[in-house]
Amino acid sequence: MLSIVKAYSAWQSAPTLPLDEAGRAESDLIQIRNIDGLDPVTASIGTQPYGSIDGEAYVGSSVLSRNLVLTLHPNPDWNLWSPEALRRLLYSYFMPKQAVRLELYSDDMEDLEITGVVESLTANMFSNDPEIQVSIICPDPYFSAIDPQIISGNTSDDILDIVYDGSVPAGIQVKVEQVSGTNPNELTIQIGNPDLTFFKAVLPNLITSTKYFHMSSLPLNKYSETVNESNGVSTSLLSNLVTEEGSEWPMLLPGTNQFQVTSDNGVQSWELTYYERFGGI
């Protein structure tokens, strides 16, 4: 169950309004009465009718943006915070077109965050029971864990079982450094059955004592590169990825994932970083 929601404004000078964690929601200066849009977003399913038989062919699907609607109630203290002062404070966080980040804390799952753009802010300021509704459009519809999961190991290790508690697939970032032995020419990052999918980079002296490998399979931020440790210059390896049948960017799926990093020479250390992602709360 959600217990705390924090909002962060894109304005560096936005005033802060910390609330007493020991207080009651009904006495908070700004009370959150309701949040709509926490359920999984409805998918858009693409189909194409057949020409001569009944039914339609499935051609793909996607999940569009999330619309969060916050219903807020101001509780003025009539000293420092009048109804007008509280409303103007909300303007500095939820002015339409403004970027905003929300952090959501609950007692039964990871601490999560989501970013979006304010669509509207409407207030019934002349009511005996004033409320303010804030609509936020989140282009990335998924909630992401605030803190990353970091796991490390060596290319000589056995297959590792990683339990991923998210409810939607998540991209990963992997950094691989040379430890000992001959420099490798091939590096494979494997999630799941290697007979079905794999991710492999091939380059002479792919990793050395002064050059490490780094990759990301995050949607809209995919890359494969080597980085020179002395000057930080990176070199893209997209043209050095094996593109045979079954080659794909590795993703963690909900549940248990078998993970392994292997090379053709020497021993390397690896560090896996990922953020759990959720389709709904």
Residue pairs with C-beta under 8 A, 6 or more apart in sequence:
1 106
1 107
1 108
2 35
2 38
2 104
2 105
2 106
2 281
3 105
3 106
3 107
4 21
4 103
4 104
4 105
5 32
5 35
5 70
5 102
5 103
5 104
5 105
6 102
6 103
6 105
7 93
7 94
7 100
7 101
7 102
8 100
8 101
8 102
8 103
9 92
9 93
9 98
9 100
10 98
10 99
10 100
11 92
11 98
14 92
14 93
15 89
15 92
17 29
17 30
17 89
19 28
19 29
19 30
20 28
25 31
25 32
26 75
27 75
28 75
29 74
29 75
29 76
29 77
29 81
29 86
30 72
30 73
30 74
30 75
30 86
30 89
30 90
31 72
31 73
31 74
31 75
32 70
32 71
32 72
32 73
33 71
33 72
33 73
33 131
34 69
34 70
34 71
35 68
35 69
35 70
35 71
36 67
36 68
36 69
36 71
37 66
37 67
37 68
37 69
38 68
38 280
38 281
39 280
40 63
40 279
40 280
41 63
41 64
41 65
41 66
41 141
41 279
41 280
42 63
42 64
43 61
43 62
43 63
44 61
44 62
44 63
44 64
45 58
45 61
46 58
46 59
46 60
46 61
46 62
47 56
47 57
47 58
47 59
48 56
48 57
48 59
49 55
49 56
49 57
50 56
50 57
63 141
63 279
64 141
65 137
65 138
65 139
65 140
65 141
66 114
66 116
66 137
66 138
66 140
66 141
66 142
67 119
67 135
67 136
67 137
67 138
68 102
68 114
68 116
68 135
68 136
68 138
69 133
69 134
69 135
69 136
70 133
70 134
70 136
71 131
71 132
71 133
72 90
72 131
72 132
72 133
72 134
73 129
73 130
73 131
73 132
74 83
74 86
74 87
74 130
74 132
76 82
76 83
76 85
76 86
81 89
83 125
83 130
87 123
87 125
87 132
90 121
90 132
90 134
91 121
93 100
94 100
94 118
94 121
94 134
94 136
95 118
95 121
96 118
96 119
96 120
96 121
97 117
97 118
98 117
98 118
99 115
99 116
99 117
99 118
100 115
100 116
100 117
100 118
100 136
101 113
101 114
101 115
102 113
102 114
102 115
102 116
102 136
103 111
103 112
103 113
103 146
104 111
104 112
104 113
104 114
104 143
104 281
105 111
105 112
106 112
106 281
109 278
109 281
110 145
110 146
110 147
110 165
110 276
110 278
111 145
111 146
111 147
112 143
112 144
112 145
112 146
112 278
112 281
113 143
113 144
113 145
113 146
114 138
114 140
114 142
114 143
114 144
115 138
115 140
116 136
116 137
116 138
116 139
117 136
117 137
117 139
118 134
118 135
118 136
119 135
119 136
119 137
120 133
120 134
120 135
121 132
121 133
121 134
121 135
122 132
122 133
123 130
123 131
123 132
123 133
124 130
124 131
141 279
142 168
142 277
142 278
142 279
143 277
143 278
143 279
143 280
143 281
144 275
144 276
144 277
144 278
145 166
145 275
145 276
145 277
148 273
148 274
148 275
149 273
149 274
149 275
149 276
150 271
150 272
150 273
151 160
151 162
151 259
151 271
151 272
152 269
152 270
152 271
152 272
153 160
153 261
153 269
153 270
153 272
154 179
154 267
154 268
154 269
154 270
155 176
155 184
155 261
155 262
155 263
155 266
155 267
155 268
155 269
155 270
156 267
157 260
158 260
159 258
159 259
159 260
160 258
160 259
160 260
161 256
161 257
161 258
161 259
162 252
162 256
162 257
162 258
162 259
162 272
163 255
163 256
163 257
164 170
164 252
164 253
164 254
164 255
164 256
164 257
164 274
164 276
165 254
165 276
166 252
166 254
166 276
166 277
166 278
167 254
167 277
167 278
167 279
167 280
168 254
168 277
168 278
168 279
169 251
169 252
169 253
169 254
169 277
170 251
170 252
170 274
170 275
170 276
170 277
171 216
171 217
171 218
171 219
171 221
171 222
171 249
171 251
171 252
171 274
172 191
172 216
172 217
172 218
172 250
172 251
172 252
172 272
172 273
172 274
173 214
173 215
173 216
173 217
173 218
173 272
173 273
173 274
174 189
174 213
174 214
174 215
174 261
174 270
174 271
174 272
174 273
175 212
175 213
175 214
175 270
175 271
175 273
176 187
176 207
176 212
176 213
176 214
176 261
176 263
176 268
176 269
176 270
176 271
177 207
177 212
177 213
177 268
177 269
177 270
178 184
178 207
178 208
178 209
178 211
178 212
178 266
178 268
179 266
179 267
179 268
179 269
180 266
180 267
181 265
181 266
181 267
182 265
182 266
183 205
183 206
183 207
183 208
183 265
183 266
184 206
184 207
184 263
184 264
184 265
184 266
184 268
185 202
185 203
185 204
185 205
185 206
185 264
185 265
186 200
186 201
186 202
186 206
186 263
186 264
187 200
187 201
187 206
187 207
187 213
187 261
187 262
187 263
187 268
188 194
188 198
188 199
188 200
188 261
188 262
188 263
189 199
189 200
189 215
189 250
189 260
189 261
190 198
190 199
190 250
190 258
190 259
190 260
190 261
190 262
191 197
191 250
191 251
191 252
191 257
191 258
191 259
192 253
192 257
192 258
195 246
196 246
197 246
197 247
197 248
197 250
198 242
198 246
198 247
198 248
199 215
199 217
199 241
199 247
199 248
199 249
199 250
200 241
200 242
200 247
201 213
201 215
201 224
201 237
201 240
201 241
201 242
202 240
202 241
202 242
203 226
203 237
203 240
205 211
206 213
206 226
206 263
207 213
207 226
207 263
207 268
210 228
210 229
210 230
211 226
211 227
211 228
211 229
212 226
212 227
212 229
213 224
213 225
213 226
213 227
213 237
214 223
214 224
214 225
214 226
214 227
214 234
215 223
215 224
215 225
216 222
216 223
217 249
217 250
217 251
222 249
223 236
223 238
224 236
224 237
224 238
224 240
224 241
225 234
225 235
225 236
225 237
226 234
226 235
226 237
227 233
227 234
227 235
228 234
228 235
241 247
252 274
259 272
261 268
261 270
